[in-house]
């Protein structure tokens, strides 16, 4: 249901509250603008008040909603089997929100076998698979016993179909099971009595009464495979983010921090944790962020990724190693012109890692002893085992692996086999074809940097026509746009399907060109990065038939900030969509729930150096705005709270700038409700159609 407050439904601005409590969303087809006729603000607002995509754009939306998605894939330690987790799509092309697990022999002719804790063919939420060291059993999480409450199960996958054995009976949030080297114990991350999933991207729980800096601790727990007994071994005041078993099974390498888990990832340290006693020892306090701790085969060193990172799931940086007893960390990839995203040790004591290479995915190995690097794979496409970034599931001998592959032109499928020479395992999306145009990698120069971005061509492209261009700025800023199949909530592909060029730049601050490039926007938000983007617009106009008078810009999070910033700095854009944007860095510092991320980017807190925050705040340049701007946000967003959007909208409507503001009920930074995700896509498309056609 959409509630429009009558007192705010003025000609140039409107606020809508989009709720999840109603089973349907009233919609109407936006009226078409007659060519050569200038629409009034009232008519344009009516066009997007209750949007419904049609024609080519609707075809794209339907294609994305019917694409099968893979949450995870995992190769068995012996490299002979592969498991994966995929979603359930109804015949009407709607995701049920449930997931199922399959196992198949690599190179075998037998069909995949479903692994489940369900009775008969019942469907539940099942995933987070982990192979036992002997490749005979699969651990996984399932809510088969009680909807919404995941428990840990184990099932033998080698013999005839049997039943899964439930190991736990907990209340709270479980994730990331991992077998001990002996196969007798399974480690899990456990948040007892959690009211929501871990991480800052999900909707926050509303707080009332006396507000305190309260939090749930995500602990490391051990589950005895024989008895199901579970022991929480990490200290009660410590939040564990990631872990890795030592080769002898006696210790863990963990990234952890005291206090609020969502906020303190940015200041997490590297610890060793004794599996028997729970004793933790800090062995490295990093200057920036760290991720992906991994023990060397001999148990003497721990490798990890370190660098400037803006979001907990989004990893990029250099590779470091440190003695397991502590000491000085060694950067084994100094000056690397790429960003490591994931790593693991090979039996011969080398490190294999996934990397961002500009807008491409790469795999490489490095010898930490002499720093020699060997490139294994580079492709203009995405490879992942299910986590954010570029990663894979590796067999024990490191010769075989499993990945989920996709690109702008190929929907996701599971691949497995010899690393970098994988064989396609699934055919779930063989009938799905892209309904947008070709994607081209562009390069341009600005401010001493070589910038890369992706230019997505419109569907049914005609080189003799002029087309509008929309810039979509990625979030982060610690991230990068790769050639990957769009998610069901992505709005850029429907724009290309509806006849727009879409430019997706990777400006300074992005991953893909090394740490110096990633750090180039420190204390400089809205300056060099914005100039990089605008130089990309000029390059796109130079190489493609784009109408320079029909430009738009959009983005979410950092992309939403950059959209708000862009309309205060230039009038070149004729329409904009700012999703979960930041309008005022000074007020944002005191509103968001993850303020630790800001110190590395701004140098000091807002209380110590308000000027560095003020100079990058769009609200301080608000009187320059002329661009009609659509503003979208979730009401439970802890990363970029809704007041940031309200502040920008309030200023625009006060100044008479055409705007619309939509707040989505019980949505966090990443939307969960499929109807809300679809509404974002349709509303964004309708907004640009109303202003750029």
Number of C-alpha atoms within 10 A of each C-alpha: 14 20 11 15 12 9 8 13 15 16 18 21 24 23 25 19 18 22 20 18 9 9 9 11 16 11 14 14 15 23 15 13 17 9 7 7 7 11 14 11 19 14 17 25 25 17 22 25 24 18 24 21 24 15 9 18 25 16 16 25 24 16 18 25 20 20 26 21 23 23 19 23 30 28 31 28 23 18 23 18 24 26 27 28 23 21 20 21 18 10 8 9 15 14 19 14 13 15 20 20 24 18 21 21 19 21 13 11 8 9 10 17 14 16 25 27 26 17 10 7 9 9 17 23 22 26 29 22 25 24 26 22 19 12 18 16 18 22 25 27 25 26 20 21 15 10 10 13 17 25 24 27 24 24 20 18 21 11 7 7 12 13 16 20 15 20 20 19 14 16 15 18 20 26 21 17 22 24 23 20 17 13 16 13 21 25 25 22 24 25 25 16 12 16 13 14 15 20 15 22 21 20 23 21 13 8 8 7 5 5 7 8 7 8 13 21 25 28 24 26 20 25 21 16 20 9 10 18 13 19 13 19 19 23 16 13 15 19 28 24 23 18 27 21 23 26 17 13 17 14 21 25 27 27 25 28 22 17 18 19 23 22 20 20 26 27 18 25 23 26 25 26 24 18 20 11 11 17 14 21 16 16 19 21 14 15 14 16 24 30 30 22 25 25 24 23 17 12 15 13 17 25 27 25 24 25 25 26 28 23 20 21 15 19 28 34 31 24 29 21 21 20 18 19 14 16 10 11 19 14 18 20 21 13 12 17 19 25 33 33 28 26 25 24 22 18 14 12 15 19 20 25 24 27 30 29 22 26 26 22 25 28 26 17 20 20 16 19 9 8 14 12 17 12 12 15 14 17 15 20 20 26 29 24 25 20 15 15 24 29 27 29 24 27 22 17 14 19 15 23 29 35 32 28 21 21 19 22 19 17 25 27 20 28 24 31 24 16 21 18 13 16 15 17 21 16 12 16 15 12 8 16 14 19 22 27 21 16 19 15 18 18 16 16 13 17 12 6 15 15 24 25 23 21 25 26 25 25 22 14 19 11 10 7 9 16 25 22 32 28 25 25 27 23 22 18 26 24 25 29 23 28 24 19 21 20 14 21 21 16 24 25 31 29 29 28 26 24 23 31 32 25 27 26 29 28 30 30 29 31 34 32 26 25 24 16 20 25 20 18 21 17 18 18 24 21 13 19 23 21 16 23 26 19 19 28 22 13 15 23 16 10 9 15 18 21 14 16 13 20 25 26 27 28 25 25 23 23 25 30 30 31 32 33 27 24 25 20 16 13 14 17 23 19 26 29 30 29 28 31 30 31 29 23 22 22 17 20 18 12 17 18 20 21 17 18 21 18 15 19 19 18 14 15 17 20 11 9 13 14 12 19 24 16 19 22 24 26 24 14 14 19 13 15 24 20 23 26 30 25 25 27 32 26 25 23 26 22 25 32 22 24 22 22 27 20 15 24 26 17 15 24 18 11 15 16 20 24 26 24 22 26 22 25 19 21 23 25 24 19 22 15 15 17 16 20 18 19 21 23 23 23 25 27 22 25 25 28 23 22 20 19 15
